[in-house]
Amino acid sequence: MEKYCLKDKIFKTLSEVADGLGLECYVIGGYVRDLILNRPSKDIDVVVVGSGIEMAQAVAHKLGRGTNLSVFKNFGTAQIKRGSLELEFVGARKESYHRDSRNPIVEDGTLEDDQNRRDFTINALAICLNKDRFGELVDPFNGMRDMETRIIRTPLDPDITFSDDPLRMMRCIRFATQLGFFIEERTFFAIERNKDRIQIISKERIADELNKIVASPKPGIGFDLLERSGLLELIFPEMHKLRGVEEKEGRGHKDNFLHTLQVLNSLAERSDDLWLRWAAVFHDIGKPYTKKWDPKIGWTFHNHNFVGAKMIPGVFKKMKFPMNEKMKFVQKMVDLHMRPISLVDDGVTDSAVRRLLFDVGDDLESLMLLCDSDVTSKNKEKQQRYKENFKLVMQKMHDIDEKDRIRNFQPPIQGDEIMRIFGLPPCATVGTIKMAIKDAILDGVIPNEYEPAYQFMLEKAKELGYEPKS
């Protein structure tokens, strides 16, 4: 019988408590999977043939001060937190489901019953903690073989598994993306058949799984699987609409869905920022709504960045994503992602660079990472030429930012000073003068300094018919 070395001293404690209570006890699920895969794992799931709550209470007592015990009697579970350690306890159980809910009807059961209810074979592995069998692996579904062959499949009939708890379809794709595993054909076909069941799952649960996919090493894999299974159209139709190529007069545009996956994977190689990765997902989301055919130049997507940015609050709200600074950041990245590219195409003017620096503020490095990842041309010569031009733009931005201090700048003269100097109440004229000062600085007409701004203000106010009050 294969045995594993459980080095953490908490397992010795669990073993002693379980034997003292006369309970069968196992560590199960993700911790075992990650132990075998040599992946870090903080959360430890413990299944007890008997009362998980009784076991947790005894363990908490043995660990003593600094241990936080939470008991959830309605669910028959308990949780222990001690420093960075987190333990979840549950009594072995078997489950059955109503069709309109993913909340199971639970009965006490055996270890075998508990392993039967697990979502995938790689998550059904258990290691015994009792002294006489300590470290012994219990693997009724050949989960170890699936680990070796990098396969994800369900322990029992996948149609029942996914119909009972449709969130498992998202988890299946998420694990395949995180671990770089393949989904067994029979299991994948069951996702296709049961995809409509995802509609009983809360948007918050789906968002949580999507975030884990986006945070994966190659998140594009997950979105490709979601699309091929039919789930993407149901949970994120705006992204699904990017798929496909239309041809006219022998001219087609690129598949914007596949392009988005390339951009996302490229960005993921260089940044762990979850919301910058989401900006890559959303960067072309406006293209299906702006696509037009022009006989002279072919397919166009004019203003797709602006349309995409306008869409984001509605999509975030519908998908239960945070309606806060994270949303505004993604919106800003989508809105601005064409600006550096246009500087490459049109030649770089100081004024255009200043305006971009002003608009992007502290997020310049994030925007440039997104824009650089957006270069996906298969033409190596074209790609190299573009990247060289891009470096020139970045250097120009750096030089102007150092010289003019434009990022996040406030005009040297504020509205309250304009009102005081000209004896004006709050009105549109004050805003007009303030905006003129800002534009003059961004256009390089005057430097970003008080005295030139003051003189410019006097001239602008005079044009509008206003003189300083003595």
Buried (B, 14 or more C-beta within 10 A) or exposed (E): EEEBEBEEEBBBBBBBBBBEBEBBBBBBBBBBBBBBEEEEBEEBBBBBBBBBBBBBBBBBEEBEEEBEBEBEEEEBBBBBBBEEBBBBBBBBBBBEBEEEEBEBEBEEBEBEBBBBBBBBBBBBBBBBBBEEBBBBBBBBBBBBEBBEEEBBBBBBEBBEBBBBBBBBBBBBBBBBBBBEBBBBEEBBBBBEBBBEBBEEBEEEBBBBBBBBBBBBEBBBBBBBBBBBBBBBBBBBEBBBBBBEEEEEEEEEBBBBBBBBBBBBBBBBEEBEBBBBBBBBBBBBBBBBBBBEEEEEEEBBBEBBBBBBBBBBBEBBEEBBBEEEEBBBBBBBBBBBBBBBBEBBEEEBEBBBBBBBBBBBEEBBEBBBBBBBBBBBEEEEEEEEEBEEBBEEBBEBBEEBBEEBEBBEBEBBBEBEBBBEBBEBEEEEBBEEBBEBBBEBBBBBEBBBEEEBBBEBBBEBBEEEEBEEEE
